[in-house]
Structure formats: C-alpha cells, structure tokens
Amino acid sequence: MYSRSVEEVEVWLERFGRDRRAEREAWEALSAEERERACRLERERDRVLFIRTRGLLRHVLAGHLEVGPREVAIDAGPGGKPRVGGAGGVGWPHFNVSHSGSVALIAVTGRHEVGVDVELVGADIPWREVARACFSPAEITSIERLPPARRRLAFFDCWVRKEAYLKGLGTGVNRPTDDFEVPSGEAGGIVHDASPPPGQRGSTWYVHRLEVGPGYAAALAVDGRLRVTFRRP
C-alpha cells in the first residue's frame, strides 16, 4: 500500500555514468517484455539508458508497494500511459518517467496524475520552426520578448512543460500542442487548457520547472497543487 503523503509528488533524479555492475543489477530487475524492448534498441547508449531507467523505476515503485522490483506489474492505462498493474484503487501510486542523454527522471504521487519530461538541449534543432508549428501565439510571444541569447533555452523550457502536461493527461502528442498554454518563467504555474480530455475537466494542472543540470531542460506537471520533493536513489 502507498504509504507516503498523497499531497506530495516525489521526483527521483539520477544522472547515469557507465557502471557495469549497476547495469547488471538493473537488468535483473526487468520483466521479460522490458528486456525484449531493450534488446530492440540499436544504439548501446540508448539500450543502457533504458535498462538503468527501468531498473530504477522498478526499485522506486517496489519501495512504495513493499514488494520485490520484479514483482511490480506495469501495464498501459487509457491512452497507453504506463501505470502500476491493477491501478485504479485508492492507494496505488501514479508515476511517470522520462530520460534523455544521461539523465533519468521519475515522478511518483499517490492519487494525482503526473507527467514529467527531460530533454537534452540540442544546438541543431530548428527551434523557431518547431515553435511556430507547435506553440500557442502567447507562448511564441513570450519567447520572442526575451534577449536572443535566452530564446533557445526558453523554447526547450516551454517544450518540456507541454510534453510533461500531455504525458500527465495520457494523450501524448496525439492532440494538438498549440491549443493550450503552459506558463513561462522559473516559477511555473497553472496550465490554461480550454479543451481538456473529458476525464480531466474541472482539474487544475500545475507545471514546475525542474533543475537537473547544465545542458538539460526538464519539467513536472501534476493535477493539483502538491509539494515537490526531490529524492536520490
């Protein structure tokens, strides 16, 4: 049974270095399906990051559920969003995962939906074109008002907030990304969405900027005003 406060969202942050022993331990925690997914990844770096992240996820959830890491059942809920198997009853933890580069983020809550996203800030991404195609007019204006040297990072900050919100909803990029607005600035704030999914009408989603280190942008989205607590494995 989930034993932590339902008004708290835990954010587990890990920056992975190459560690063969840790990779073996993470591999041992994975399900057969997760091992098959790992083996399908062509690049070794992607494969190792997936294995370490899923291993960490299983250890985090196991601690809440008081079972072994391999005993944690993970399946797909509505829209394909990962969840603890049998989720829906009061007390089951909700979670979301993201990884990029060498960084993994895991968010865990009690009764609240949650989404998290981290991205390695790329210098070769045509961010202006992406922003015009994917951001709302107000979000684009907010970026353009900044000094030129700050605009690229502001784009990524906005992008991860929108991704975290969509992941929290469980819709992914299957819905348009320019018909809702996420707040800008370091403080974060409330998401403005005039057309949320039916199950989320009446909910108030908050996004938080997460500081995970130089070269990365990260954000958390949760359907409620919860205390955010960082934890380390």
N, C-alpha and C positions, 0 to 999 in steps of 0.2 A: 504494500500500500504506500502511496506517495505520502511522505512524512514532512516535507518542507512547507513553508508558508505558501498559500495559494495566491498571496498578493506579492510574490517575488518572482522575478524571472532571473534564472541563473544563466550567465554567459560563460561558457568554457572556452578558453583561448589556448591554442597550442601552436608553437612555431617548430616545425619538424626539421631536424638535421638528419643526416644519414646515420642510421643506427640499426645494424643487422639484427641485434638481439631484440630490440623493440619491434622491428618488422615481423620477426618470427612470432613474438607474443601476440601481436595484433592479428596475424594470420590465424593463429589458433582460436581466436575468439569469433571468427567469422562463420556465418552459415554457409552451406553448400552453394546457395544461389549467389551470395556475395563473392565467394571465391571464383565462381564462373564469370561474374561480371569483371572482377579484377583481371582475370586471365585474358579477357577480350580486349583489354586496353593495350594498344600497341607500344606506346612510349613507356619506358620503365619509370620515369619520373611520375607520370600520371598514375601508373599502377601502384607505386609505393605510397603516394599521397592518398589514394583511395583506401588502401589497406589500413594505413595508420589512422585515417579519419574514422572509418567504420569501426575499427577496433576501439578507439577512444569513445565513440558514441555508445557502443555496447557496454563498456565499463561504466560510463556515467549512468546510463539507464539501469544497469544491474544494481548500482548502489541505491537507487531510489526504490527499486522493486524487490530488493533483497533476494536476488537470485544470481546464478552464475551468468557471465556475459553471453555464453552460447545459448542460454535458456531464454533470453529475451526474444520474443517474437515480434518482428517488424513486418508490417504489411502496408498496403496502399489504401488510403481512405478516399473520399469523394474528390474527384479531380486528380487522383494519383498522388496526393500528398502523403508522404510516409507517416506512419503512426505506430504506436505500440499495438501489437495484435490484441484484439478484443477491446480496443479503446471505445469510449462512449460512456462507460460507467464513471461515476464520481470517484475521483482519487487517482485515475490513471494520468501519468504525466503526458503533456503535449511537448513536442520538440521540433526543431528544425536544424538543418545542417548546411554549411557552405564551406568550400575550400578553394583556395587559389594560390598559385606559387608554392610557398612553403607554409602557409598559414591555414589553420582549420578553426572554424567557429561552430559551437553547438549551443543552442538556446533551449532551455527546459523550463516549463511552467506547470502549474497544477491544473487549473480549469480554464485557462485562457489560450486562445490560438496565438501562434507566434511564428514569425518568419525572420530569417537572418541571411545576409549576403555579404560576401567579401570579394573584392576584385583587386588584382594586381594592376596598378595604374600603368597603362601602356602608352608609349610615346608615338606609336604608329597608327593609332586608331583615329579615323576621321570623325572626331567627336562633334564637330559643328554640324555635319550632315546627319549624324545619328540623333543629335538633339532636335534638329528641325523635324525629323521623322517621328520621334518617339515622345518628346516632351510637350507639355502644355504651353500655350503662349506666355503665361505668367512665369513658368519655370525658366523658359528661354530668356525672358526679360531680366530675371533675377541674375542669371549668369552673365549676360551682356553688360550689366551695370558694374561688374567687378573690374578691377585692373586686369589687363590682358594676361599678366603672369599668373593670375589666380584662376583663370577660367577653366583650364583643363581639369584641375583637381575638383573644381565646383561641379563640372559635368559628372565626374565619377561619383562624387558625393550624392548627387541627385539620382544617378543611375542605381546605386546600391540601395537607396531608400525605396525607390519604386519597385525594385526586384524583391526586397525584403517584404514589402506590403503584399505584392502579388503572391509570393510564396506562402505568406501567412494565410491569405484567403484560400490558397489551394488551387488557384486558377492558372498560375504560371503566366506565360506570355500568350496564352490563348485569348486574352481580352486585350483591347486597345490600351496602350500605355499613355495616351495623351488626353484621356477623358477624366483623369483625376489628378490632384496636385499634392505633392509632398512638400513639407516646409523646408526652407533653406536655413543655413546658419548652423553654428555648432550646437545650439540648444535643442534642435529638433522641434517636435510639436505634433499637432493634430493633422491627420490626413483628411483632405477635403475630397469626398467622392460622392457625386450626386446619384450614381447608379451602382451601388454595391450589389453583390450577389444576394439572392433572397434570404439566405440564412444569416447574412451579416447586417441586414437593415436594422438600424437602431443601435448598432455597435459604434463605439468611438475608438479609432485606431490611433496609436501614438508611434512615431518613429524617433529613434535615438541614434545619434552619430556615435560610432564606436571607434576608439583609437587603438589600432592594432600594430602600429609601427610605420616607419617611413616606407613610401612606395606603395601603400595599400589604402583603399577606401573600404569602409565597412559600415553596416547599419543594421539595426534591430527594429522590428515592427511587432507590436503586440496590441491585442484588442482590449485595452484597459490601461489605467494609469498605475503601473506596477513599479516597485523598487527594482532597479537593475543591480545585480551583484556579480562581479567578475570572480571566476574561480580558475584555479590552475590544477591540472591533473596531479 
